Amino acid sequence: MRTQLIVPAAAALTAAITLTACGSEKGPGQGAGDEAGGSVRPAAPVTGVHWTVRDVTVDGKRTAAPAGAHVEFTTGEAGKDGAKGRAEGNYGCNHFGAEVTIKGDTITVGRGQMTEMGCPQGVAGFEEALRAAFSGELKAKVSEKNLTLATAEGDSIALTAQPAAPLAGTKWTVTSLLKGETAASLPAGTEGKAHVVIGEDGSLSGNLGCNDFRAEAKTSGSTLTVGRLSSTRKMCAGTAGMLEKAVTDALTGKVTYELNHRSLTLTSADTGKGVAATAG
């Protein structure tokens, strides 16, 4: 597994830049040719929204997105050239960040940065497609809770607005392993297996990557104090055993959590090990 310093997650999004939504309707007393606004187009927010990627189409080939692929936009004050800001998100395995400018229905994506974790082959192929499409000048269309970004060459990205996930009651699927300021991909073949559910009743349950588990946990501020884990007793060799140990280490003793919309990190103060997870 390769590791790389993670690009910092986006801060809280507060701007209210809007893009023209699909469709139009006439304003009161205005005809289609009125110069002052013959059509009144509803506006929809693009910043301050967690956009989950549904699929990407490049060179006519559509590829469905893996869990966790998303983007969030944040901008500053608008100028004559548009509102400058950033896009932060996840390509499906690696985190990324890039400078953006939003003007009217155009989003211009500048040069960005990304982590360099080794990713499963299928996910790596999707990441390449998304990186190719999410660059340069993109035309944006908003319709209800959906956003489409299209390049001049006809490539496109389909996204859907997703609400924030609560800490308790959500199934948090482990996507990467953390140690200090570095992240590593999961052992090959273990993707999508380990997950954690924090119960309203103070319980902690889920799967360690091989065995199901349960424990008592107390929440105080941004810390979970996790009791002794009890689990099923399947033999977990190879990569499944590696993941099991890593998740167990992350859920030991006093565990600091950081919740960011639909992403969660859990890091044990006792072991220094942690995991990153996404809702669903």
N, C-alpha and C positions, 0 to 999 in steps of 0.2 A: 504494500500500500504506500502511495506517495502522500506526503503531507505538505501543506502550505499555509501560511498565515491567512486567516480569514479576513476578507474585506468587512469592515464594521457594518452592522445592520443599519438600515435607515432609521432616522429619528422619527418622532411623531410627525405625521403629515398634516399640515394646516392650511395650505393654500387652497384657493377655490377657482383655479383656472377652468374654463369650460370649453367644450368643443361642440360644433354643430352636430345635432343628432340627425338620424335619418328621417326623411319625410319633411313636409312643410304644411303650414296652414295659413290662410289669409287672416290678416288682422282686421278689426272692425273698420268698415268703410274704405278698405283698400282693395284695389284690383290687382291682378297679377302683374301689371306693368308699372305699379306705383314706384317711383324712384326712391321715396322715403322708406321703403320697406315693403315691397309688394308681397313678400312672403315672410311670415314670422316663424323662425325655426326654433324649436325647443332646444334648450341647452342642457347638457348633462355633465356632471363633474368627472374629471379624469384624475386629478390629484386627490389625495386623501382617501383613496380607494385601493383595496388589495385586489389586484387583478390576477386570477388564476388562469394559466395558459391551458386552453383546451386542446389545440392542435396547431401545427405549423405546416404551411404548404410552400415548398421550394421546388422550382422547375417542374411544377405540375404534380409533384408527389406530396401527398398529405401524410403527416406523421402525428399520431396521437401523443399527447404529452404525458410524461410520468408524473406520479404524485409529487407535489411540492414545487413544481415549476410555477413561478409567479413573478410579477413585477409591480413595484409601487413607484409613483412619481411624486416628487416634491419640488416646488419652485419658489423663487423669491419674487420681488416686485417686477411687474412687466415694464419693459422699455419699448422703444420704437422697433427693435428687432425681435420682440417677443419676450416671454418670461423664461429666464435661465434657471436651471435647477439640476436635479439628478434623478436618475432611475436606479433603483436598487432591487435586487431580487435573486432568484435562483434559476439556473438553466435546467434543473432537473437533478443535478448532483452538485455542481459547483456554484458558489455564490458569485455575484457580479455587481459592479457598479459602473455607471457611465454618466458623463455630463449630457444634459439635454436642453433643448430650447423648444418651447411651445408657442406657436403663433397661429391663431386661427385654427384650422383643422390640420395643421402640419406639426409633427413632432420630429425634430432633428436630433438624432442620437450620435454623440461624438465618441471619441476613443474612450474605451473603458478598461477596467481591471477585473480580474477574476481569480478565484482560487484554482489550484491545480491538483485536485484529488484524482486518483485513478478511479474511473467509473466503469460500471458494467458496459459491455459492448453496445447493447441496445440503447442504453441511456446516453452513451457517448455520441452515438449517431444522431440522436435527437438534439443534443446540445450543439453539435456542429450546425444543424439545420436552423436552430433558433438563433444562434450567433450570426449566421449569414443573413437572416431576415431582419433581425433587430439591430440595424445599423443604418446610418445615413438618414436621408429624408423619407419620412413615412407619412402617408395620409391616414387620418383617423376618422372612423365613423362609430358613433355611439347610438345604440338602440336598446332602450330599456336598461337591462343589466349587462349588456354585451358590448364589447369593444373589439373592433377590427383594425389592425394596422397593416397597411399595404405599401409595398415598394413600387417604384415606377416600372420595374420589370415584371410585376404581376405576382410576386411572392407575397404571402400574407401570414399574419398571426391572429388567431381567434382567441379572445379572452373573455372571462366572465367575472363579474364582481362577486366577491365572497365576504360574508360578514366575519367579524372576529370570533374566534372560538374561545369559550370559557375554559379556565384551568380545570375545573372539576367537571366530570362527566364526559369529557372528550376522550376519544381513543387517540393517543399520541403515538404515531409510528416512528420508530427510530430510523434516522436516515444517515447519520455519520457519528463517528467517535471523536471525543474531544480530550485534549490534554494540554492544559495551559492555554496558550493563544493559537494552538494548531488544531487542525481537524484532519481526520483520516476517513476514507471511504470504508464501508462495511466489508468484512471478509467476503470473498466471491461466493455467490450462491445463497447468501443469507438475507438478501434484501427483502424488506416487507414482512419479516417474521417477528422481530421484537417489537413490542408495544407496551404502553403503560396507560392505565386509567386511574385517575385520582378521584376517589369517591367523595360524595357529599358527607358520608358517614365517617370520614377519617380513614378510610381504607385505601390501600394501594394494591393494584392487581394488574395482571397482564401476562406477557410472555417474555422470557429472558432471551429468546432466540432459539430455544429448544424446549425448555420446561416452562409450564405455567407456574405462576407464583402469586403469593398474597402476603401482605404485611400491613401493620398499623402505621399510620403516619399522622403527625400533627403539624398543622400549618401555622407559622408565625411570621408575619411580614413576607419576606421573599425567601423564607427557609422552610423546608420540609424536614422534620426529624423522623427518620424512618426506623421502625423497629426491626426485629429479626425477620428475615425473609423465610417463608415456608414455601416449598415448591414440590412439584411432582419429581419422580426419580428416574427419568429416562437417562440412558447413557448418551452423553453428548460429546462425540469425538470430532476431530478436525475443525473446520471453520465454524460449525455450530457451537462447539465448545469454546472457541476463541471469543465469539460474540457473547455467549452466555457469561463468561467471566468479565468481559468489558462492561456489560450492562449491570451486572451484580456490583461491580466496583463503583459504578456511578450512582447506585441507589443505596449506598452504605452510610449510615450515621446521619450527620447534618448535611442536607443537600440544598444547595442554593439553586433557585429556579429563576429564569428570565423568560417572560411571556411577551411575544411580539406578534400580535394579531393572530396568525395561524401557525406560528413557529414557537417552539419551546426548547430551552436548554436546561439540563439538569446536571449539576456538578457537585460531586462529593467533596466536602472540605477535608474529610478523613483520608481519602485516597488520592485526591487531585485529579481523578478521572471523571469524565462526563460524557453525555450523549446529546445530540441535537435531534429533534423530532418535529414532525408536521402533523397537523390535524387530519384525521381520516385514515 
